[in-house]
Amino acid sequence: MKYSILASIFLCVGSSIWAQDVAQSYEQLRRIRAQTLGVTGGISITNNLYTSSGISPRRDKFQWLINMNTSFDFLGVNAPFALNFSDGNQQFNLPAYTFMGISPTYKWATLHLGDRNLLFSRYTLSNINFTGVGFELKPKKWRVSAMMGRLRRAVAEDLNSRQMLDPGYQRKGWGLKLGYGDRDFSIDLILFGAQDDPSSIPTPTVADVLPAENVVIGLKGTKTLMQKILIDFDFARSALNQDRRLDETTIGFSGVQHSILGIFTPNESAVFGNAANIGVNYRAKLYNLRLGYERIDRGFKTLGALFFNSDIQNITGQVSTQLFQNKVSLGFNGGIQRSNLDDEERTSSDRVIAAINLSYAPTEKLFLNTSYSNFENTTKLRAQDDPLSPIDSIFLAQVTKSFNISSTYLLRQEFNPASVSFMFNTQSANSIENDEVLEDAKSNFYNALASYNQKWDLPKLNFTGSLGLNQSDFGEIKTRTLSTTASLGKVIMEDRLDVSLRITQSNVRMNQSAADNVWAIGMNGALQLPHNQGLSASLNILRRSGTINDSPSFSEIYGDIRYTYRFATQARIFKTKPEIEADEQ
């Protein structure tokens, strides 16, 4: 039923697009011989190289990467296109991948094809990648968005894989958002659904992975009062079958609150939950004030987001201001957080949460910044940043407390500028496994860095020297690293060639006894070629020796060679008769 509804919407939208601006479209088609096709973008081809001695190789010896971004502009239609391709990875049992997508736009209509992402709301579809089709329509005050496609590829259980990737069923999803409004008032109704395919992989034998099915309905909006008060809200209700293979049941699950408008059918593993976020913002001349309330039930979960905490309630206040002629910027966000909302656990936690940020610039040469936070939040590392990982794998880490302080002092600003800087950061974090926070796996990290930067204008030379200290405490394992780095950069060949050399020496000590010494040398070069072309190369040499865990000494050499080309052109599709005659002559 839901697929029929979405298909009907696509057909209706297609008809409405063709019905709009008929006169203007006809005029453009009538003058099509005078229209030009604009093409802009760039392409890069990279070859990664690697070799090692003393240890088993941790990468492939060779790997190709192709990245392309292009935008077409014709008859008022703008269509950005992206392509990422990598060859197969033999050493680490990872597949070759192709990642591409296009999003043509004409006035208020955008069509998404291929690998794209959309944001409906935080509690429904929240910028998670999908491979499929979607669209966004924004005629005047109306908004219509929809998508359908694959949210996750199937990953079979592989106990011999070096990555130890968790298995996962192929996941498909769909979504629809209908909205109306402007800056003073807006409201959106959202439907999102996703389901795993139980036949996409063999049943895992070790990992506890179940094929799930999920439907979420959401309502979000904003309202401005008296030009200074802004009220925003975001509500959602989730229905989740944790194992869609189980038998359907209606015992205890009757009513529209469990069927989600007739779209969801609960089974024996069904769980339900609500999420709500309400905020009141007051904007004054010298400060901004916000009061917020958020509650997420234990059973709430959406398969359209990477991760967020459930069974939590936050009551917060936020204020930001600038003082002393904008030399001081102050931001504060604090409140009370409570867990175990349904009293199903023996223990509950109530704590004060706060985030403070203070920036101070007493002079034009000195900058100070400090911040503290004990809010729980998540950080994702996209595998696209790591060519040795599949494109849609995800790593998550959760920070529960963090403190940062940094300062920069400009020794000279005009001729041969120089500066010194200092940074200190500490974090208390815990791990996430199978979407569950491991409270007993907490760790502490400390980082300190002092650096000196010098630039000489006439010889076009840059120098950076730094001293860094890093310490991590994970249970009974304590690791401390002291690093010294020096780097030198030079621009030559009439500013067309940029070369640099970096040397780092690190002493790594574990539990105050065993120690390793690490030398790392990096060389980089970037050459600007004619006709918007570029060629760059990097080479890194790493040598590690010591006694930590009785590991042998080893060396690694890795680098890359990259070719880039940027283009921008305007081409006429159809030539006029005089132009054809001129070409013939």
N, C-alpha and C positions, 0 to 999 in steps of 0.2 A: 504494500500500500504506500509506504513512504517513498519508494523509488518511483512509483507512478506519479505521486504528487510533485516530486522534484522534476521529473521529465516534463510534466505539464507546464511547470513554471518556466523551464528552459524554452519551450515552444512559445509561450506567451511573451516572454522577454524578447525572443527573436522577432516576433511580429511587431512588438512595440518599437524596437529599434528601427526597423525598416519604415515604420509609420512616422517617425519623427523627422523634422527638418527636410521634408520631401523636396520643397522648392530649392533649398540650398544644395542638397545632394544632386538634384537634377542639373543645376547650373554647373556644379563641379564636373559632373560627367560630360556635359556638353562641351566644356573646355578642357577635356582630359588630355588633349595633345599638348597643352601648355603646362600641364602639371609635371612636377619633378619628384623623383624618389630620393629621399635623404637617407643615407646610411652612415652611422657613426658607431664606433666601438673599438675593440682591441682584442688581440689574441696573444697568448703566451704558450710556449712549448718548453717544458723543463725535463731534463734528464738527471735523476738522482744517482749518485755513485757511492759505493760503500765497500770497505774491506776491513778486516780485523785480524789480529793475531793474539793468541793466548786465551781466547774465549770462543765459544760458539757464536756465529754471526747473529746479530740482533736485528738486522734488516736484510732486504734483498740487495744483491750486488748492483742491479740496475733496475730502474723503474721510470716509466714515462708518464708525464702528466700534461694534459692539454686543457687550457682554460680559455673560454671565449665569451665575450659580452658584446652584443650588437643591438642597435636600436634602429628600426625602420620607421620612416615617416612618409606617408603617402595619402593624399586626399583627406588630410585631417586625422588620419589614424596613426597613432604612435604605438609601436610594438617592440618593447625590449625583449631580447632573447639571450639566454645564458646556457652555456654548455661546459661541463666538466667531465673529463674522461681520463681514466688511468688503466694501464695494462694490468694483467693478472699478477697476483702476488703469490709466488710459489713457496717461499720460505715459511710464511705464517698462515697458510691455508685460508687466505682471504680472496674473495672474488674480484675480478675486474669490475669496474662500475662505470656507468654513464649517467650523468646528472644534467638534465637540461629542461628548460621551460621557457615559455613566452607569455607575455601579458599585453596584448594589443589594447590600446585605449582610443576611443573616439568620443570626444566631448565628455559626457558624464557616464559613459559605459566602458567597463574594462572586462576583458575575457582572460581567464587564466587557464593555461594548458601546460601539462607536464609537471615538473617538480616546483611547487609553489608553497606559500603559507599565507594564512589569513588570521586576523584577530577578530573574533566575535565578542568575547568577554573573558575575563580571567577564569571564570568557573565553568566555561563551556569549551569553546575552541580557542586556544590561546597560543597562536603563532607556531603551532606544531607543523612540521613539514608533511605534505601529502603529495602523492603522485596521481594526478587525475585531471579533472576539469572543474572550473568554478567561474563565477562572475560577480561583479559589483556594479550596481546601477545607482546613480545619485541624481535623479532629475529634480531640480529645485529643492524642496524640503523633504522629499521621499528618499528612502534608502532600501535597497533590496540586494542581499548577498546570498550566495549559495555555493556549495562545493560537494564533490563526490570523488572518492579515490582511495588509494592505499595509504594508510598511515604508517605501517611498519612492514618490512619484508620478513619472510620466514627465516629463522635461524635455527637450524637443527642442532641437537646436542652433539658436541664434539669434545670428547674427553682428552684427545691428543692435541688440541689446539693450544698454541702458546699463549694466546690472548685470554683463554678461559672465559670466552664470551658466554653470557647466559643465553640459553635457548629461548625462542619466542615464536608464537604462532603468527601467521600472516594476519594483519589487522586492516580492515576496510572501514571507512567512515563516510558520513554524509552530514551536511549541516545547512541550515537556512536561517537567515536573519532578515526581519522586516522592521523598518524604522521610519520615524517621521520626526522632524524638528529642525531647529536652528540653534544659535548661540544662547538664546534665552530659555528654550524648552526643547527637550528631545526625549524620545522613548523608543526602545528597541525590544522586540520579542524574538527569542532565539530558541531554536530546536537543534540538537546535535545528537547523533547516534554513532556507535561503533561496535563492531563485532569481530571476534577472532575466528579463523577457519580451523576447526579441529583436525582436518585432514591435511593441512599444509605441511606438518612435520610429524615424524613418529613420536609417540608419547615419551617424554623424557623419563629416564630411569633414576636419575640422581636429583636433579633440580625440581623443586616444587613449583611448576609452572602450569597454570590452568587456562583454558580458552575462555575468555570473558565476553560479556555482552553488556552494553551500556547505552542508556538514553538519558539526556539531560535537557531540561527546559529552563530557560532563563529570561529574566526581565531586568533591563537596566535603563537608566535615564538620568537627566539633569534638569534643574529648574533654577532660574535666576530670579531673585527677589530684590527689589529696590536698588538694582544695579551693583550692589556690594555683597550680597549674600548669594552663595551658590550651594544648592543641595544636590548631591549625587547619590545614587543608590544602585546596587547590583545584587539581585536575588537569583537563586538557582535551586532546582531540586533534581537530585540524581537517583536513578534506578539502575542497579548493577546486579547482573547474574554472574557470580564469581566463577562458576563452571557451567557454561551453557549446554553441556551434554546431559545434565540431570533432567529429571522429569518435571514438567510444568505443574504448578499447583496454584490454587486460589484460596487456600486455607490461610486466613489472616491477612490476605493481600487483596481485598476487594475495594472498589472505589477508584475514581479517576486519579487520586493521589498516588496509586500504585501502578496504574496502567499508563500514566503520562499521556493523557488524551487518546488512549487506545493504541498507542504505538508500541508499548513495552508489555511483554508477557512474562511475569515472574515465574521462577522455578524454585526448587528446594534450597538453592544457594543464594537467593535474592537478598540484597541489603539496600536500604534507602537512606537518604540523608539530605539535609538542607544546608545552604550556604547563604549568608547575607552580609552585606557591607554597606553601611550608610555613613555619609559624611556631610558636615555643614561647614562651609568655608566663608570666612569674612575677610574681604579685601579692603584695607585702609591705606592711607597715603604712606605711612611709615612702617607698617607691618602687615603680615598676613596671618590669620588665625584659622585653625581647622580642628573640629571635634569629630572623632570617628568611632564607629562601633562595628566590629566584625565577629561573626560566629560561624564556625564550620562544624557540623555534626560529625560524629565518629564514622558513620556509614557513608558520608559523602565522598564521591570520587568521580572524576571525569577522565576518560581515556583521550581527551583532546588536549591535555596539558601534560608537561613533563613530570612535575611533582610539586606538591605543596602539602603542608601539614593539615591534618584533620583533628577533630576532637579538641578544639581550641577556641577561646574567646578573648578578644582584645578590646579594651576600652581605652582610647588614646586621645591625646591633645597635642597639637602641633602649632608652633609659632616661629616665624622667621622675620628678621628685621635687619636693617643696616643703620649703623650708628657712627657718630663722629665724622660727618661728611663722607660717608661711604667707606671709611677706612676699616671699619669693623663689620663683618657679616656674621650674624649669629642665627643658628637654626636649632630648634629643640623639638623632639618628638618623644613623648613618654606616656605611660599609662600603666594599666594593670592587666596581666595575662592570667587566664585560668584554664586548666585542662580537666579531663575526666568529667565532662559536662553531664553525662548520663549516669554517673556513679556506678559504672560497671567494674571499675578497678578498685583495688584495696587502697591505693594511694592516689592523692590528687596533688596538684602543684598550683600555688598562687604566688605570683612574683611580680615585682615592679620591673617594667621594661622601659628602656630609654635609649635615645639616639641623639647625640649632641655634635654639632659641627661649628667650629669657630675659625674664622679667617681674619687675619690682621695684617695690614700693610701700613706700618707707621711712616715709612718713607718710600720713595720711588725705587730704592735699592734693596729693601728688605721685605720679604714675604714670609708669613707664618701661617700654618694651618694645622688644626688638630681636630680629631673626631673620636667618638666613642659610641659603641652600639652593642646591645645585647639582644637585639631582635633576631629571631630565627629566620634565615633565608637560605635559598639554594643557589648554587652556581653550576652552570652547565658548560662543558667543553665539547664543542662540536667536532666530530671526527673529520670534518672537512679540513680542519686545521692540521690534521695528521694524515699524510698520504698513505701511511701504513695501516690504517684502520678503515673498515667499511664506512660508507658515507653516512649511514644513519645510526651508527652506534652512539651511545650517549654515556658520559660519565658524570656522576653527581657528587657534590660534597656540600656539607651543611656547616655554616659558621654560626656559633651561638653567642660568642663574645669577640669583639675586636676593638683595638685601640690603635690610633695612628697619630703620629706627629711628624711634621716635615717643615723645613725652612730652607730658604734660598737667599743668598746675599750676593748682589752684583758688585764685584770689585771695580769693574770698568764697564761702561755701557756703550761708548762711542767707538773709538779706535782700539782695535785689538781687545774686544770684550772678554771678560773673565768673570767667573762666578764660582762660589762654593755652595754646597748643599748638604743637607743631613736629613735622614729619614729613619724613623723607628716604628715598627709595627709588631703587634702581638695579637694572636688569635687563639681562641679555644674552639675546637671543632669536634664533631662526631661524624660517624660514617652512616651511610644509607645502604641497605641491602634488601633487594626485592621490595622496594618502596616503603621499607620500615626503617625508622631511625634506631640505631643501636646505641642506647644510652650508656652501655658499659664500655664502648669502644671510643672513648674520648681521647683527644690529643691536644697538645699545646705547641704553638709555633711562635718563634721570636726572630725578628729580622732587624738588623741595623746596617745602615749604609752611609758612608761619608765619601763625598766625591769633589773633585776639582776639575773645572772645565776652562780651557783656554783656546781662543781662536785668534789667529794672526791673519789680518786682512790681506797684506801685500803678498806673502808667499802662499796664501790660501791653504793654511795648515790648521788642523784641529787636534787638540790633545785632551784626553780624559784620563784621570787617575782616580781609583776608588779603592776603598777598604770596606769589606763587608763581613758581617758575622751573622750566621744562621744557626739556630738551635731548635730541635724538635724533640718533644717528649711524648712517647707513645707507650704507655704502660711502663714496663721496666726497661725499655730501650730508650736511651738518650743519645742523640747524635748532635755533634757540634761541628760546624764548618767555618773556617776562617779563610777568606779569599782576598787576594790582592790582584787588581786588574789595571793594566795600562793599555791604552789604545791610541793610535795615531792615524789620522786621515789626511789625504792630500788630493787636491784637484789640479789636474795637469791637462795638457793638450787643448789649450784654449777652452777650458771648462767642459770638455767633452768626456773626459775620463776621470772617474772618482775611485781612488783606491784607499784601502784601510788595512791596518794590521792590529790585531788584539791578542794580548798574552795574559793568561790568568793562571795563577798558582793557588791551589787550595789545599788546606790541611783538614782532613776529615777524621774526627775522633769519635769513637763509640764507647759509651760507658766508662769514660776516663781511662781506658786502657789501650785497646787496639786503635791503630791509626793508619790512615792511607794518605798518600800524597798524590795529587792530581795536577797535571799540567795540561792546559788547553791552549792551543794556538789557532787563531782564525784569521783567514785572509779573504778579502772581498774586493771585487772590482766591477765597475759598471761603466759601460761605454755607450755613448749616444751616437747612433749611426744616422746617415742621411735618410730623408723621407720617413720620419717618425718611427724609426727602428731603434732597437736597443739590444745590447748583448751584455749579460752579466754572468759572473762566476764566483763561486765561493769554495773554499777548502778549509776543513777543520781537522786538526790533529789532536787526539786525546791520548794521554799516557797516564795510567793509574798503577800504583804500586803500594803495597802495604800488607797489613796483617789482619784486617777486619774479616771475621768469619773464615779465616784461613783461605781466602780467595786468592787465586794466582794473579800476578801482575798481567796486564794486558794493554794493548794499543788498538785504537780505532782511527780510521781515516774516512771521512765522509764529506761530500760536497755536492754541488749541482752546477749545471750549465743551463742558462735560460735565455731564450730569444723572445723578444716582444715586438709587436707591431701595432701601432695605433692608426686609425683611418677615420676620415670624415669626407664624404663626397656627396654631391648633388648630381643626379643623372636624370635626363629626360627619357621617358619610356617610349614615346612616339615622336619621331622627328617630323618637322613641317616639310612641305614640298621644296621650298628654297634650300633648306638644309640638306635634303637628300641630293638635290642637283649639285650643291657645292661639294658634297662628299664624292660624287661621281667624277667631278672635274679634277 
